Amino acid sequence: MKTLKPISYRYDVEADAIMIKVEKYKHSETIELDENILMDFNKKGEFIALEILSASHVLDTNIKSLENIDSVNLIIKVTDYQIFVCAVITLALENHDQIKVTNASTTNDISIPLAETIATA
């Protein structure tokens, strides 16, 4: 089942972290997709937030560029065996946009329900 979710995002310069979330959610479970990408789910097992730590390193860009995020798109797929996320972040630079992409996945060993979600801001 594909669902489309509106999200919001903010970049924290001091922490060098991007928080991407569904509005007004109640956090229940955090899954570490890799050492710098954390994903939150609610009690129903639905996606509610993604945090990218060390964002300038993960996205191979500088902090100044990350202060100019123009849009964020997420593709999330949960199967019986795997949780996968692809984050596409568009940075508005002086003369052009720059697109940065990161992917992360982990095993679905806590029985998050099957889902295919596209989230955009």
PDB file as gemmi writes it, atoms N, CA and C in Angstrom:
CRYST1    1.000    1.000    1.000  90.00  90.00  90.00 P 1                      
ATOM      1  N   MET A   1       0.836  -1.179   0.000  1.00  0.00           N  
ATOM      2  CA  MET A   1       0.000   0.000   0.000  1.00  0.00           C  
ATOM      3  C   MET A   1       0.882   1.244   0.000  1.00  0.00           C  
ATOM      4  N   LYS A   2       0.723   2.092  -0.994  1.00  0.00           N  
ATOM      5  CA  LYS A   2       1.487   3.335  -1.059  1.00  0.00           C  
ATOM      6  C   LYS A   2       0.710   4.439  -0.366  1.00  0.00           C  
ATOM      7  N   THR A   3       1.405   5.206   0.440  1.00  0.00           N  
ATOM      8  CA  THR A   3       0.796   6.379   1.055  1.00  0.00           C  
ATOM      9  C   THR A   3       1.681   7.580   0.785  1.00  0.00           C  
ATOM     10  N   LEU A   4       1.054   8.739   0.681  1.00  0.00           N  
ATOM     11  CA  LEU A   4       1.775   9.991   0.481  1.00  0.00           C  
ATOM     12  C   LEU A   4       1.611  10.809   1.746  1.00  0.00           C  
ATOM     13  N   LYS A   5       2.731  11.205   2.343  1.00  0.00           N  
ATOM     14  CA  LYS A   5       2.680  11.955   3.592  1.00  0.00           C  
ATOM     15  C   LYS A   5       3.387  13.290   3.436  1.00  0.00           C  
ATOM     16  N   PRO A   6       2.731  14.367   3.893  1.00  0.00           N  
ATOM     17  CA  PRO A   6       3.449  15.646   3.951  1.00  0.00           C  
ATOM     18  C   PRO A   6       4.383  15.633   5.163  1.00  0.00           C  
ATOM     19  N   ILE A   7       5.535  16.217   5.012  1.00  0.00           N  
ATOM     20  CA  ILE A   7       6.514  16.259   6.087  1.00  0.00           C  
ATOM     21  C   ILE A   7       7.049  17.675   6.232  1.00  0.00           C  
ATOM     22  N   SER A   8       7.716  17.903   7.339  1.00  0.00           N  
ATOM     23  CA  SER A   8       8.440  19.157   7.529  1.00  0.00           C  
ATOM     24  C   SER A   8       9.891  18.787   7.841  1.00  0.00           C  
ATOM     25  N   TYR A   9      10.769  19.749   7.715  1.00  0.00           N  
ATOM     26  CA  TYR A   9      12.178  19.473   7.984  1.00  0.00           C  
ATOM     27  C   TYR A   9      12.836  20.721   8.550  1.00  0.00           C  
ATOM     28  N   ARG A  10      13.933  20.485   9.236  1.00  0.00           N  
ATOM     29  CA  ARG A  10      14.772  21.599   9.676  1.00  0.00           C  
ATOM     30  C   ARG A  10      16.194  21.083   9.831  1.00  0.00           C  
ATOM     31  N   TYR A  11      17.115  21.984   9.560  1.00  0.00           N  
ATOM     32  CA  TYR A  11      18.533  21.666   9.699  1.00  0.00           C  
ATOM     33  C   TYR A  11      19.061  22.393  10.923  1.00  0.00           C  
ATOM     34  N   ASP A  12      19.695  21.665  11.830  1.00  0.00           N  
ATOM     35  CA  ASP A  12      20.303  22.228  13.032  1.00  0.00           C  
ATOM     36  C   ASP A  12      21.800  22.370  12.760  1.00  0.00           C  
ATOM     37  N   VAL A  13      22.254  23.627  12.605  1.00  0.00           N  
ATOM     38  CA  VAL A  13      23.648  23.901  12.261  1.00  0.00           C  
ATOM     39  C   VAL A  13      24.593  23.395  13.347  1.00  0.00           C  
ATOM     40  N   GLU A  14      24.276  23.663  14.608  1.00  0.00           N  
ATOM     41  CA  GLU A  14      25.169  23.272  15.709  1.00  0.00           C  
ATOM     42  C   GLU A  14      25.336  21.758  15.800  1.00  0.00           C  
ATOM     43  N   ALA A  15      24.262  21.024  15.591  1.00  0.00           N  
ATOM     44  CA  ALA A  15      24.321  19.561  15.675  1.00  0.00           C  
ATOM     45  C   ALA A  15      24.694  18.926  14.336  1.00  0.00           C  
ATOM     46  N   ASP A  16      24.675  19.718  13.249  1.00  0.00           N  
ATOM     47  CA  ASP A  16      24.879  19.212  11.889  1.00  0.00           C  
ATOM     48  C   ASP A  16      23.946  18.032  11.641  1.00  0.00           C  
ATOM     49  N   ALA A  17      22.649  18.269  11.919  1.00  0.00           N  
ATOM     50  CA  ALA A  17      21.639  17.218  11.786  1.00  0.00           C  
ATOM     51  C   ALA A  17      20.400  17.760  11.080  1.00  0.00           C  
ATOM     52  N   ILE A  18      19.798  16.912  10.256  1.00  0.00           N  
ATOM     53  CA  ILE A  18      18.540  17.239   9.600  1.00  0.00           C  
ATOM     54  C   ILE A  18      17.454  16.390  10.241  1.00  0.00           C  
ATOM     55  N   MET A  19      16.380  17.034  10.709  1.00  0.00           N  
ATOM     56  CA  MET A  19      15.223  16.328  11.248  1.00  0.00           C  
ATOM     57  C   MET A  19      14.093  16.464  10.247  1.00  0.00           C  
ATOM     58  N   ILE A  20      13.580  15.342   9.802  1.00  0.00           N  
ATOM     59  CA  ILE A  20      12.474  15.295   8.843  1.00  0.00           C  
ATOM     60  C   ILE A  20      11.345  14.566   9.546  1.00  0.00           C  
ATOM     61  N   LYS A  21      10.156  15.199   9.645  1.00  0.00           N  
ATOM     62  CA  LYS A  21       9.105  14.538  10.409  1.00  0.00           C  
ATOM     63  C   LYS A  21       7.710  14.813   9.864  1.00  0.00           C  
ATOM     64  N   VAL A  22       6.827  13.878  10.207  1.00  0.00           N  
ATOM     65  CA  VAL A  22       5.411  14.051   9.959  1.00  0.00           C  
ATOM     66  C   VAL A  22       4.908  14.925  11.110  1.00  0.00           C  
ATOM     67  N   GLU A  23       4.068  15.891  10.807  1.00  0.00           N  
ATOM     68  CA  GLU A  23       3.567  16.789  11.849  1.00  0.00           C  
ATOM     69  C   GLU A  23       2.780  16.041  12.918  1.00  0.00           C  
ATOM     70  N   LYS A  24       2.873  16.523  14.142  1.00  0.00           N  
ATOM     71  CA  LYS A  24       2.078  16.055  15.287  1.00  0.00           C  
ATOM     72  C   LYS A  24       2.058  14.537  15.414  1.00  0.00           C  
ATOM     73  N   TYR A  25       3.190  13.998  15.752  1.00  0.00           N  
ATOM     74  CA  TYR A  25       3.275  12.563  15.909  1.00  0.00           C  
ATOM     75  C   TYR A  25       3.629  12.208  17.334  1.00  0.00           C  
ATOM     76  N   LYS A  26       3.313  10.992  17.714  1.00  0.00           N  
ATOM     77  CA  LYS A  26       3.719  10.461  19.006  1.00  0.00           C  
ATOM     78  C   LYS A  26       4.730   9.353  18.766  1.00  0.00           C  
ATOM     79  N   HIS A  27       5.932   9.586  19.220  1.00  0.00           N  
ATOM     80  CA  HIS A  27       7.050   8.672  19.009  1.00  0.00           C  
ATOM     81  C   HIS A  27       6.872   7.405  19.844  1.00  0.00           C  
ATOM     82  N   SER A  28       7.221   6.273  19.239  1.00  0.00           N  
ATOM     83  CA  SER A  28       7.152   5.010  19.963  1.00  0.00           C  
ATOM     84  C   SER A  28       8.439   4.206  19.838  1.00  0.00           C  
ATOM     85  N   GLU A  29       8.992   4.114  18.634  1.00  0.00           N  
ATOM     86  CA  GLU A  29      10.142   3.245  18.372  1.00  0.00           C  
ATOM     87  C   GLU A  29      11.153   3.948  17.467  1.00  0.00           C  
ATOM     88  N   THR A  30      12.447   3.875  17.815  1.00  0.00           N  
ATOM     89  CA  THR A  30      13.511   4.398  16.965  1.00  0.00           C  
ATOM     90  C   THR A  30      14.343   3.230  16.464  1.00  0.00           C  
ATOM     91  N   ILE A  31      14.619   3.247  15.170  1.00  0.00           N  
ATOM     92  CA  ILE A  31      15.455   2.216  14.554  1.00  0.00           C  
ATOM     93  C   ILE A  31      16.668   2.899  13.945  1.00  0.00           C  
ATOM     94  N   GLU A  32      17.840   2.359  14.220  1.00  0.00           N  
ATOM     95  CA  GLU A  32      19.072   2.870  13.630  1.00  0.00           C  
ATOM     96  C   GLU A  32      19.286   2.163  12.304  1.00  0.00           C  
ATOM     97  N   LEU A  33      19.138   2.930  11.194  1.00  0.00           N  
ATOM     98  CA  LEU A  33      19.359   2.346   9.877  1.00  0.00           C  
ATOM     99  C   LEU A  33      20.847   2.196   9.598  1.00  0.00           C  
ATOM    100  N   ASP A  34      21.610   3.174  10.021  1.00  0.00           N  
ATOM    101  CA  ASP A  34      23.067   3.077  10.081  1.00  0.00           C  
ATOM    102  C   ASP A  34      23.500   4.045  11.168  1.00  0.00           C  
ATOM    103  N   GLU A  35      24.783   4.204  11.374  1.00  0.00           N  
ATOM    104  CA  GLU A  35      25.236   4.993  12.516  1.00  0.00           C  
ATOM    105  C   GLU A  35      24.813   6.458  12.466  1.00  0.00           C  
ATOM    106  N   ASN A  36      24.447   6.983  11.301  1.00  0.00           N  
ATOM    107  CA  ASN A  36      24.067   8.385  11.175  1.00  0.00           C  
ATOM    108  C   ASN A  36      22.618   8.615  10.750  1.00  0.00           C  
ATOM    109  N   ILE A  37      21.855   7.555  10.554  1.00  0.00           N  
ATOM    110  CA  ILE A  37      20.474   7.728  10.100  1.00  0.00           C  
ATOM    111  C   ILE A  37      19.541   6.950  11.021  1.00  0.00           C  
ATOM    112  N   LEU A  38      18.659   7.695  11.680  1.00  0.00           N  
ATOM    113  CA  LEU A  38      17.704   7.122  12.625  1.00  0.00           C  
ATOM    114  C   LEU A  38      16.293   7.336  12.098  1.00  0.00           C  
ATOM    115  N   MET A  39      15.437   6.340  12.293  1.00  0.00           N  
ATOM    116  CA  MET A  39      14.069   6.407  11.799  1.00  0.00           C  
ATOM    117  C   MET A  39      13.120   6.134  12.961  1.00  0.00           C  
ATOM    118  N   ASP A  40      12.092   6.978  13.086  1.00  0.00           N  
ATOM    119  CA  ASP A  40      11.114   6.831  14.156  1.00  0.00           C  
ATOM    120  C   ASP A  40       9.781   6.340  13.600  1.00  0.00           C  
ATOM    121  N   PHE A  41       9.113   5.519  14.404  1.00  0.00           N  
ATOM    122  CA  PHE A  41       7.801   4.984  14.067  1.00  0.00           C  
ATOM    123  C   PHE A  41       6.851   5.238  15.232  1.00  0.00           C  
ATOM    124  N   ASN A  42       5.539   5.296  14.940  1.00  0.00           N  
ATOM    125  CA  ASN A  42       4.547   5.417  16.008  1.00  0.00           C  
ATOM    126  C   ASN A  42       4.157   4.014  16.486  1.00  0.00           C  
ATOM    127  N   LYS A  43       3.181   3.932  17.393  1.00  0.00           N  
ATOM    128  CA  LYS A  43       2.783   2.630  17.948  1.00  0.00           C  
ATOM    129  C   LYS A  43       2.193   1.693  16.904  1.00  0.00           C  
ATOM    130  N   LYS A  44       1.652   2.251  15.816  1.00  0.00           N  
ATOM    131  CA  LYS A  44       1.095   1.426  14.734  1.00  0.00           C  
ATOM    132  C   LYS A  44       2.180   0.942  13.784  1.00  0.00           C  
ATOM    133  N   GLY A  45       3.418   1.410  13.978  1.00  0.00           N  
ATOM    134  CA  GLY A  45       4.511   1.037  13.098  1.00  0.00           C  
ATOM    135  C   GLY A  45       4.605   1.893  11.856  1.00  0.00           C  
ATOM    136  N   GLU A  46       3.953   3.060  11.865  1.00  0.00           N  
ATOM    137  CA  GLU A  46       3.990   3.972  10.723  1.00  0.00           C  
ATOM    138  C   GLU A  46       5.164   4.924  10.860  1.00  0.00           C  
ATOM    139  N   PHE A  47       5.788   5.268   9.729  1.00  0.00           N  
ATOM    140  CA  PHE A  47       6.891   6.221   9.706  1.00  0.00           C  
ATOM    141  C   PHE A  47       6.430   7.569  10.245  1.00  0.00           C  
ATOM    142  N   ILE A  48       7.244   8.165  11.138  1.00  0.00           N  
ATOM    143  CA  ILE A  48       6.926   9.504  11.638  1.00  0.00           C  
ATOM    144  C   ILE A  48       8.106  10.468  11.590  1.00  0.00           C  
ATOM    145  N   ALA A  49       9.343   9.964  11.530  1.00  0.00           N  
ATOM    146  CA  ALA A  49      10.477  10.894  11.481  1.00  0.00           C  
ATOM    147  C   ALA A  49      11.746  10.190  11.023  1.00  0.00           C  
ATOM    148  N   LEU A  50      12.635  11.007  10.454  1.00  0.00           N  
ATOM    149  CA  LEU A  50      13.958  10.547  10.050  1.00  0.00           C  
ATOM    150  C   LEU A  50      14.949  11.604  10.489  1.00  0.00           C  
ATOM    151  N   GLU A  51      16.029  11.181  11.108  1.00  0.00           N  
ATOM    152  CA  GLU A  51      17.074  12.115  11.509  1.00  0.00           C  
ATOM    153  C   GLU A  51      18.378  11.695  10.844  1.00  0.00           C  
ATOM    154  N   ILE A  52      19.018  12.664  10.187  1.00  0.00           N  
ATOM    155  CA  ILE A  52      20.315  12.429   9.554  1.00  0.00           C  
ATOM    156  C   ILE A  52      21.360  13.173  10.378  1.00  0.00           C  
ATOM    157  N   LEU A  53      22.168  12.417  11.112  1.00  0.00           N  
ATOM    158  CA  LEU A  53      23.239  12.982  11.933  1.00  0.00           C  
ATOM    159  C   LEU A  53      24.486  13.155  11.074  1.00  0.00           C  
ATOM    160  N   SER A  54      25.352  14.085  11.457  1.00  0.00           N  
ATOM    161  CA  SER A  54      26.544  14.383  10.665  1.00  0.00           C  
ATOM    162  C   SER A  54      26.149  14.582   9.201  1.00  0.00           C  
ATOM    163  N   ALA A  55      25.112  15.374   8.999  1.00  0.00           N  
ATOM    164  CA  ALA A  55      24.488  15.539   7.682  1.00  0.00           C  
ATOM    165  C   ALA A  55      25.468  16.017   6.609  1.00  0.00           C  
ATOM    166  N   SER A  56      26.360  16.933   6.956  1.00  0.00           N  
ATOM    167  CA  SER A  56      27.304  17.428   5.948  1.00  0.00           C  
ATOM    168  C   SER A  56      28.218  16.296   5.464  1.00  0.00           C  
ATOM    169  N   HIS A  57      28.570  15.402   6.362  1.00  0.00           N  
ATOM    170  CA  HIS A  57      29.400  14.245   5.983  1.00  0.00           C  
ATOM    171  C   HIS A  57      28.578  13.228   5.177  1.00  0.00           C  
ATOM    172  N   VAL A  58      27.399  12.878   5.665  1.00  0.00           N  
ATOM    173  CA  VAL A  58      26.552  11.882   5.002  1.00  0.00           C  
ATOM    174  C   VAL A  58      26.194  12.327   3.588  1.00  0.00           C  
ATOM    175  N   LEU A  59      25.883  13.615   3.423  1.00  0.00           N  
ATOM    176  CA  LEU A  59      25.460  14.133   2.121  1.00  0.00           C  
ATOM    177  C   LEU A  59      26.618  14.714   1.301  1.00  0.00           C  
ATOM    178  N   ASP A  60      27.827  14.634   1.849  1.00  0.00           N  
ATOM    179  CA  ASP A  60      29.033  15.094   1.159  1.00  0.00           C  
ATOM    180  C   ASP A  60      28.875  16.536   0.650  1.00  0.00           C  
ATOM    181  N   THR A  61      28.569  17.419   1.591  1.00  0.00           N  
ATOM    182  CA  THR A  61      28.432  18.836   1.272  1.00  0.00           C  
ATOM    183  C   THR A  61      28.870  19.643   2.489  1.00  0.00           C  
ATOM    184  N   ASN A  62      28.779  20.950   2.405  1.00  0.00           N  
ATOM    185  CA  ASN A  62      29.194  21.767   3.549  1.00  0.00           C  
ATOM    186  C   ASN A  62      27.977  22.296   4.305  1.00  0.00           C  
ATOM    187  N   ILE A  63      28.216  22.721   5.518  1.00  0.00           N  
ATOM    188  CA  ILE A  63      27.147  23.214   6.393  1.00  0.00           C  
ATOM    189  C   ILE A  63      26.436  24.408   5.767  1.00  0.00           C  
ATOM    190  N   LYS A  64      27.160  25.284   5.129  1.00  0.00           N  
ATOM    191  CA  LYS A  64      26.557  26.459   4.483  1.00  0.00           C  
ATOM    192  C   LYS A  64      25.505  26.045   3.454  1.00  0.00           C  
ATOM    193  N   SER A  65      25.812  25.031   2.661  1.00  0.00           N  
ATOM    194  CA  SER A  65      24.851  24.539   1.669  1.00  0.00           C  
ATOM    195  C   SER A  65      23.606  23.963   2.333  1.00  0.00           C  
ATOM    196  N   LEU A  66      23.787  23.256   3.450  1.00  0.00           N  
ATOM    197  CA  LEU A  66      22.653  22.642   4.140  1.00  0.00           C  
ATOM    198  C   LEU A  66      21.724  23.674   4.779  1.00  0.00           C  
ATOM    199  N   GLU A  67      22.210  24.885   4.946  1.00  0.00           N  
ATOM    200  CA  GLU A  67      21.343  25.955   5.465  1.00  0.00           C  
ATOM    201  C   GLU A  67      20.337  26.405   4.407  1.00  0.00           C  
ATOM    202  N   ASN A  68      20.507  25.947   3.167  1.00  0.00           N  
ATOM    203  CA  ASN A  68      19.637  26.349   2.059  1.00  0.00           C  
ATOM    204  C   ASN A  68      18.890  25.158   1.461  1.00  0.00           C  
ATOM    205  N   ILE A  69      18.313  24.327   2.316  1.00  0.00           N  
ATOM    206  CA  ILE A  69      17.528  23.202   1.810  1.00  0.00           C  
ATOM    207  C   ILE A  69      16.266  23.751   1.161  1.00  0.00           C  
ATOM    208  N   ASP A  70      16.042  23.334  -0.078  1.00  0.00           N  
ATOM    209  CA  ASP A  70      14.868  23.782  -0.833  1.00  0.00           C  
ATOM    210  C   ASP A  70      13.720  22.789  -0.726  1.00  0.00           C  
ATOM    211  N   SER A  71      14.040  21.490  -0.756  1.00  0.00           N  
ATOM    212  CA  SER A  71      12.996  20.477  -0.638  1.00  0.00           C  
ATOM    213  C   SER A  71      13.592  19.156  -0.159  1.00  0.00           C  
ATOM    214  N   VAL A  72      12.711  18.327   0.382  1.00  0.00           N  
ATOM    215  CA  VAL A  72      13.093  16.996   0.850  1.00  0.00           C  
ATOM    216  C   VAL A  72      12.039  16.009   0.356  1.00  0.00           C  
ATOM    217  N   ASN A  73      12.499  14.900  -0.196  1.00  0.00           N  
ATOM    218  CA  ASN A  73      11.612  13.819  -0.609  1.00  0.00           C  
ATOM    219  C   ASN A  73      12.150  12.513  -0.040  1.00  0.00           C  
ATOM    220  N   LEU A  74      11.256  11.709   0.504  1.00  0.00           N  
ATOM    221  CA  LEU A  74      11.634  10.415   1.062  1.00  0.00           C  
ATOM    222  C   LEU A  74      10.867   9.313   0.363  1.00  0.00           C  
ATOM    223  N   ILE A  75      11.536   8.216   0.142  1.00  0.00           N  
ATOM    224  CA  ILE A  75      10.888   6.992  -0.297  1.00  0.00           C  
ATOM    225  C   ILE A  75      11.194   5.960   0.781  1.00  0.00           C  
ATOM    226  N   ILE A  76      10.144   5.392   1.347  1.00  0.00           N  
ATOM    227  CA  ILE A  76      10.301   4.438   2.440  1.00  0.00           C  
ATOM    228  C   ILE A  76       9.614   3.142   2.032  1.00  0.00           C  
ATOM    229  N   LYS A  77      10.309   2.050   2.183  1.00  0.00           N  
ATOM    230  CA  LYS A  77       9.726   0.746   1.856  1.00  0.00           C  
ATOM    231  C   LYS A  77      10.024  -0.196   3.016  1.00  0.00           C  
ATOM    232  N   VAL A  78       8.954  -0.801   3.519  1.00  0.00           N  
ATOM    233  CA  VAL A  78       9.088  -1.777   4.597  1.00  0.00           C  
ATOM    234  C   VAL A  78       8.549  -3.108   4.097  1.00  0.00           C  
ATOM    235  N   THR A  79       9.397  -4.122   4.127  1.00  0.00           N  
ATOM    236  CA  THR A  79       8.986  -5.477   3.760  1.00  0.00           C  
ATOM    237  C   THR A  79       9.041  -6.341   5.020  1.00  0.00           C  
ATOM    238  N   ASP A  80       8.717  -7.607   4.850  1.00  0.00           N  
ATOM    239  CA  ASP A  80       8.799  -8.521   6.000  1.00  0.00           C  
ATOM    240  C   ASP A  80      10.212  -8.596   6.562  1.00  0.00           C  
ATOM    241  N   TYR A  81      11.196  -8.351   5.699  1.00  0.00           N  
ATOM    242  CA  TYR A  81      12.586  -8.569   6.092  1.00  0.00           C  
ATOM    243  C   TYR A  81      13.442  -7.317   6.183  1.00  0.00           C  
ATOM    244  N   GLN A  82      13.002  -6.211   5.572  1.00  0.00           N  
ATOM    245  CA  GLN A  82      13.888  -5.051   5.477  1.00  0.00           C  
ATOM    246  C   GLN A  82      13.120  -3.738   5.596  1.00  0.00           C  
ATOM    247  N   ILE A  83      13.803  -2.737   6.156  1.00  0.00           N  
ATOM    248  CA  ILE A  83      13.319  -1.356   6.192  1.00  0.00           C  
ATOM    249  C   ILE A  83      14.318  -0.546   5.381  1.00  0.00           C  
ATOM    250  N   PHE A  84      13.821   0.162   4.377  1.00  0.00           N  
ATOM    251  CA  PHE A  84      14.685   0.904   3.463  1.00  0.00           C  
ATOM    252  C   PHE A  84      14.183   2.336   3.347  1.00  0.00           C  
ATOM    253  N   VAL A  85      15.110   3.300   3.314  1.00  0.00           N  
ATOM    254  CA  VAL A  85      14.741   4.698   3.077  1.00  0.00           C  
ATOM    255  C   VAL A  85      15.732   5.314   2.095  1.00  0.00           C  
ATOM    256  N   CYS A  86      15.194   6.132   1.214  1.00  0.00           N  
ATOM    257  CA  CYS A  86      15.991   6.928   0.290  1.00  0.00           C  
ATOM    258  C   CYS A  86      15.585   8.384   0.513  1.00  0.00           C  
ATOM    259  N   ALA A  87      16.527   9.218   0.876  1.00  0.00           N  
ATOM    260  CA  ALA A  87      16.265  10.643   1.091  1.00  0.00           C  
ATOM    261  C   ALA A  87      16.897  11.432  -0.045  1.00  0.00           C  
ATOM    262  N   VAL A  88      16.075  12.254  -0.704  1.00  0.00           N  
ATOM    263  CA  VAL A  88      16.541  13.121  -1.782  1.00  0.00           C  
ATOM    264  C   VAL A  88      16.372  14.553  -1.300  1.00  0.00           C  
ATOM    265  N   ILE A  89      17.485  15.250  -1.142  1.00  0.00           N  
ATOM    266  CA  ILE A  89      17.477  16.603  -0.584  1.00  0.00           C  
ATOM    267  C   ILE A  89      18.001  17.570  -1.640  1.00  0.00           C  
ATOM    268  N   THR A  90      17.184  18.578  -1.946  1.00  0.00           N  
ATOM    269  CA  THR A  90      17.569  19.585  -2.933  1.00  0.00           C  
ATOM    270  C   THR A  90      18.052  20.827  -2.203  1.00  0.00           C  
ATOM    271  N   LEU A  91      19.274  21.251  -2.516  1.00  0.00           N  
ATOM    272  CA  LEU A  91      19.877  22.441  -1.916  1.00  0.00           C  
ATOM    273  C   LEU A  91      19.836  23.575  -2.935  1.00  0.00           C  
ATOM    274  N   ALA A  92      19.358  24.713  -2.501  1.00  0.00           N  
ATOM    275  CA  ALA A  92      19.302  25.886  -3.381  1.00  0.00           C  
ATOM    276  C   ALA A  92      20.628  26.637  -3.266  1.00  0.00           C  
ATOM    277  N   LEU A  93      21.432  26.564  -4.309  1.00  0.00           N  
ATOM    278  CA  LEU A  93      22.710  27.267  -4.339  1.00  0.00           C  
ATOM    279  C   LEU A  93      22.560  28.524  -5.183  1.00  0.00           C  
ATOM    280  N   GLU A  94      23.598  29.334  -5.264  1.00  0.00           N  
ATOM    281  CA  GLU A  94      23.519  30.624  -5.955  1.00  0.00           C  
ATOM    282  C   GLU A  94      22.941  30.549  -7.357  1.00  0.00           C  
ATOM    283  N   ASN A  95      23.532  29.749  -8.209  1.00  0.00           N  
ATOM    284  CA  ASN A  95      23.131  29.722  -9.610  1.00  0.00           C  
ATOM    285  C   ASN A  95      22.379  28.465 -10.032  1.00  0.00           C  
ATOM    286  N   HIS A  96      22.221  27.497  -9.116  1.00  0.00           N  
ATOM    287  CA  HIS A  96      21.578  26.240  -9.478  1.00  0.00           C  
ATOM    288  C   HIS A  96      21.156  25.471  -8.226  1.00  0.00           C  
ATOM    289  N   ASP A  97      20.374  24.432  -8.440  1.00  0.00           N  
ATOM    290  CA  ASP A  97      20.038  23.516  -7.355  1.00  0.00           C  
ATOM    291  C   ASP A  97      21.030  22.365  -7.369  1.00  0.00           C  
ATOM    292  N   GLN A  98      21.289  21.829  -6.195  1.00  0.00           N  
ATOM    293  CA  GLN A  98      22.157  20.665  -6.085  1.00  0.00           C  
ATOM    294  C   GLN A  98      21.345  19.574  -5.395  1.00  0.00           C  
ATOM    295  N   ILE A  99      21.348  18.385  -5.948  1.00  0.00           N  
ATOM    296  CA  ILE A  99      20.580  17.285  -5.381  1.00  0.00           C  
ATOM    297  C   ILE A  99      21.537  16.334  -4.668  1.00  0.00           C  
ATOM    298  N   LYS A 100      21.204  16.032  -3.418  1.00  0.00           N  
ATOM    299  CA  LYS A 100      21.988  15.103  -2.610  1.00  0.00           C  
ATOM    300  C   LYS A 100      21.085  13.931  -2.238  1.00  0.00           C  
ATOM    301  N   VAL A 101      21.630  12.733  -2.308  1.00  0.00           N  
ATOM    302  CA  VAL A 101      20.842  11.526  -2.053  1.00  0.00           C  
ATOM    303  C   VAL A 101      21.579  10.651  -1.052  1.00  0.00           C  
ATOM    304  N   THR A 102      20.822  10.062  -0.130  1.00  0.00           N  
ATOM    305  CA  THR A 102      21.391   9.063   0.761  1.00  0.00           C  
ATOM    306  C   THR A 102      20.394   7.928   0.926  1.00  0.00           C  
ATOM    307  N   ASN A 103      20.899   6.717   1.029  1.00  0.00           N  
ATOM    308  CA  ASN A 103      20.085   5.523   1.218  1.00  0.00           C  
ATOM    309  C   ASN A 103      20.550   4.814   2.481  1.00  0.00           C  
ATOM    310  N   ALA A 104      19.612   4.181   3.155  1.00  0.00           N  
ATOM    311  CA  ALA A 104      19.975   3.385   4.323  1.00  0.00           C  
ATOM    312  C   ALA A 104      18.934   2.291   4.498  1.00  0.00           C  
ATOM    313  N   SER A 105      19.369   1.186   5.087  1.00  0.00           N  
ATOM    314  CA  SER A 105      18.430   0.096   5.336  1.00  0.00           C  
ATOM    315  C   SER A 105      18.890  -0.733   6.518  1.00  0.00           C  
ATOM    316  N   THR A 106      17.955  -1.513   7.043  1.00  0.00           N  
ATOM    317  CA  THR A 106      18.251  -2.444   8.124  1.00  0.00           C  
ATOM    318  C   THR A 106      17.235  -3.568   8.068  1.00  0.00           C  
ATOM    319  N   THR A 107      17.460  -4.592   8.843  1.00  0.00           N  
ATOM    320  CA  THR A 107      16.508  -5.693   8.881  1.00  0.00           C  
ATOM    321  C   THR A 107      15.259  -5.287   9.663  1.00  0.00           C  
ATOM    322  N   ASN A 108      14.145  -5.829   9.281  1.00  0.00           N  
ATOM    323  CA  ASN A 108      12.877  -5.560   9.962  1.00  0.00           C  
ATOM    324  C   ASN A 108      12.660  -6.635  11.021  1.00  0.00           C  
ATOM    325  N   ASP A 109      13.474  -6.575  12.060  1.00  0.00           N  
ATOM    326  CA  ASP A 109      13.383  -7.598  13.095  1.00  0.00           C  
ATOM    327  C   ASP A 109      12.454  -7.216  14.247  1.00  0.00           C  
ATOM    328  N   ILE A 110      11.740  -6.100  14.116  1.00  0.00           N  
ATOM    329  CA  ILE A 110      10.766  -5.725  15.152  1.00  0.00           C  
ATOM    330  C   ILE A 110       9.347  -5.682  14.585  1.00  0.00           C  
ATOM    331  N   SER A 111       9.174  -6.292  13.427  1.00  0.00           N  
ATOM    332  CA  SER A 111       7.848  -6.465  12.814  1.00  0.00           C  
ATOM    333  C   SER A 111       7.112  -5.167  12.514  1.00  0.00           C  
ATOM    334  N   ILE A 112       7.822  -4.194  11.944  1.00  0.00           N  
ATOM    335  CA  ILE A 112       7.158  -2.998  11.429  1.00  0.00           C  
ATOM    336  C   ILE A 112       6.260  -3.475  10.287  1.00  0.00           C  
ATOM    337  N   PRO A 113       4.997  -3.010  10.234  1.00  0.00           N  
ATOM    338  CA  PRO A 113       4.096  -3.486   9.174  1.00  0.00           C  
ATOM    339  C   PRO A 113       4.567  -3.087   7.775  1.00  0.00           C  
ATOM    340  N   LEU A 114       4.201  -3.878   6.794  1.00  0.00           N  
ATOM    341  CA  LEU A 114       4.552  -3.621   5.405  1.00  0.00           C  
ATOM    342  C   LEU A 114       4.021  -2.242   4.995  1.00  0.00           C  
ATOM    343  N   ALA A 115       4.832  -1.487   4.273  1.00  0.00           N  
ATOM    344  CA  ALA A 115       4.412  -0.160   3.841  1.00  0.00           C  
ATOM    345  C   ALA A 115       5.291   0.302   2.697  1.00  0.00           C  
ATOM    346  N   GLU A 116       4.738   1.177   1.893  1.00  0.00           N  
ATOM    347  CA  GLU A 116       5.491   1.874   0.859  1.00  0.00           C  
ATOM    348  C   GLU A 116       5.004   3.313   0.928  1.00  0.00           C  
ATOM    349  N   THR A 117       5.890   4.215   1.325  1.00  0.00           N  
ATOM    350  CA  THR A 117       5.517   5.582   1.586  1.00  0.00           C  
ATOM    351  C   THR A 117       6.381   6.542   0.787  1.00  0.00           C  
ATOM    352  N   ILE A 118       5.740   7.556   0.262  1.00  0.00           N  
ATOM    353  CA  ILE A 118       6.454   8.667  -0.353  1.00  0.00           C  
ATOM    354  C   ILE A 118       6.101   9.890   0.497  1.00  0.00           C  
ATOM    355  N   ALA A 119       7.129  10.543   1.004  1.00  0.00           N  
ATOM    356  CA  ALA A 119       6.908  11.714   1.854  1.00  0.00           C  
ATOM    357  C   ALA A 119       7.634  12.891   1.217  1.00  0.00           C  
ATOM    358  N   THR A 120       6.994  14.053   1.249  1.00  0.00           N  
ATOM    359  CA  THR A 120       7.569  15.200   0.561  1.00  0.00           C  
ATOM    360  C   THR A 120       7.318  16.501   1.312  1.00  0.00           C  
ATOM    361  N   ALA A 121       8.271  17.400   1.186  1.00  0.00           N  
ATOM    362  CA  ALA A 121       8.140  18.741   1.772  1.00  0.00           C  
ATOM    363  C   ALA A 121       8.744  19.735   0.813  1.00  0.00           C  
TER     364      ALA A 121                                                      
END                                                                             
